Amino acid sequence: MRIDKFLNTTNILKRRTIAQDMLNNQLISINGVEVKPSRIVRIGDIIEIRFLEYSKKYEVLMIPETKTIPKNKKQEYVREIF
């Protein structure tokens, strides 16, 4: 699954266009490498999102099979790393 779609499907970012914009501005990296919106996400990848004043890291646990998942199932797909 593409990184922009993954971020939207797992409810990390609210819209896919926001994810694409952040990726184009090099604010999101996978395993320490800045990537394009078309980058494929794999299980075990570490996604880092840099916001204005802080950053968050997530570990990919599972790839969603459907277009959307319930918000209470988010922890099955990603785990926030502190």
C-alpha positions in Angstrom: 0.0 0.0 0.0 1.2 3.5 -0.8 2.4 5.6 2.1 -0.1 8.4 1.4 -3.0 6.0 1.4 -1.7 4.1 4.4 -1.5 7.3 6.5 -5.1 8.1 5.6 -6.5 4.6 6.0 -5.0 4.1 9.5 -6.3 7.5 10.7 -2.8 8.9 11.3 -3.6 11.9 9.0 -7.1 12.9 8.2 -6.8 13.4 4.4 -4.8 11.8 1.7 -4.1 15.2 0.2 -2.5 16.3 3.4 -0.3 13.2 3.5 0.7 13.9 -0.1 1.5 17.5 0.6 3.6 16.6 3.7 5.5 13.9 1.7 6.2 16.4 -1.1 7.6 18.8 1.4 9.8 16.1 2.9 8.2 16.1 6.3 7.7 12.3 6.4 10.4 9.7 6.3 10.4 5.9 6.4 13.3 4.2 8.2 15.2 7.6 8.2 14.8 8.2 4.4 12.5 10.9 3.0 10.1 9.4 0.6 7.6 10.2 -2.2 3.8 9.6 -1.9 4.1 6.5 -4.1 6.5 4.7 -1.7 5.2 1.2 -0.7 4.8 0.6 3.1 6.0 -2.8 4.5 5.5 -4.4 7.8 8.2 -3.3 10.2 8.8 0.1 8.6 9.3 3.0 11.0 7.4 6.1 9.8 8.4 9.5 11.2 6.2 12.5 10.8 7.6 16.0 11.5 5.2 18.6 12.6 6.1 22.2 13.4 7.0 21.7 17.1 7.3 18.0 17.5 7.6 14.7 15.6 5.9 11.3 15.9 7.2 7.9 15.0 5.0 4.9 14.2 5.9 1.2 13.5 3.9 -0.6 10.9 2.4 -3.8 12.3 -0.1 -4.7 9.6 -1.2 -3.5 6.2 -5.0 -2.8 5.9 -6.9 -4.8 3.3 -9.8 -2.3 3.1 -10.1 1.4 2.2 -11.0 2.4 5.8 -10.6 0.9 9.2 -12.5 1.7 12.4 -10.6 4.2 14.6 -10.6 1.8 17.5 -8.7 -0.7 15.4 -5.8 1.7 14.7 -3.5 0.0 17.3 -3.7 -3.3 15.3 -2.0 -1.6 12.3 0.4 0.9 13.8 2.2 1.4 17.1 3.4 4.8 18.2 7.0 4.8 19.3 8.1 7.3 22.0 
